[in-house]
């Protein structure tokens, strides 16, 4: 039973950032803008959030610092995503090239700024954010040890974002307009919807969630930030595609890949896996091999938004 608790908790640590970032990609692509810059935005969001924690936690220890860092990372993600939005929407640039440019720029900027401030690129922080047991909920048999012990506030934030994403996308006027801009922007424009504004909104939401996802990835898994997020932005794109751009399916896909990532990172702590004579590098490759296999079999069934990646020109019909 202890192995089950351990594996579920580790899966949470890896699944929640995947879930948040993939949901961010969903908002952008549902509006019609491909956002493969998720990796770069994650790096910048994590960099800003961890740097903020490094500076501020000397004066304000504990959970409030993490909550403030959440807004710092999300805000940074929005700012970086505006570069992609301007290039893709206003300049009609190739969205793949724009996203790739941000992915290349982000780690270089993070390293440069970190070295300017600290002379080294690593930014350490004291992890004071782990919650050993949630009051009362942690005592619930079976469920308590699974979900309410050795956890982080960011875990519950991920579930809240999932719920809000589903409501916004399917139960609000904004969500209907966003989806219409990704499916048939000309029809949306003729109905009086500002396609440019809706696409900007989608990309900015995507940036906020990707920046937040970078912070959520680093906090439970490290005690310092070295400008990289282990390819999580690209893995989140796989989760998005496998999840068919739908919140519920994205949730399932994120936990599937999160479980594989947890196994690849924590197999030495699982007795029946550590005793199997398999090289460590094989375990590390498991999530990425699974990504290739899943995408190979699911790509034919993909139903991406019809206008995804197609620049909208208001003058054309």
Secondary structure, 3 states (H helix, E strand, C coil): CHHHHHHHHHHHHHHHHHHHHHHHHHHHHHCCCCCCCHHHHHHHHHHHHHHHHHHHCCCCCCHHHHHHHHHHHHHHHHHHHHHHHHHHHHCCCCHHHHHHHHHHHHHHHHHHHHHHHHCCCCEECCCCCCEEECCCHHHCCCHHHHHCEEECHHHHHHHHHHHHHHHHHHHCHHHHHHHHHHHCHHHHHHCCCCHHHHHHHHHHHHHHHHHHHHHHHHHHHCCEECCCCCCHHHHHHHHHHHCCCCHHHHHHHHHHHHHHHHHHHHHHHCHHHHCCCCCHHHHHHHHHHHHHHHHHHHHHHCCCCCCCCCCCCCCCC
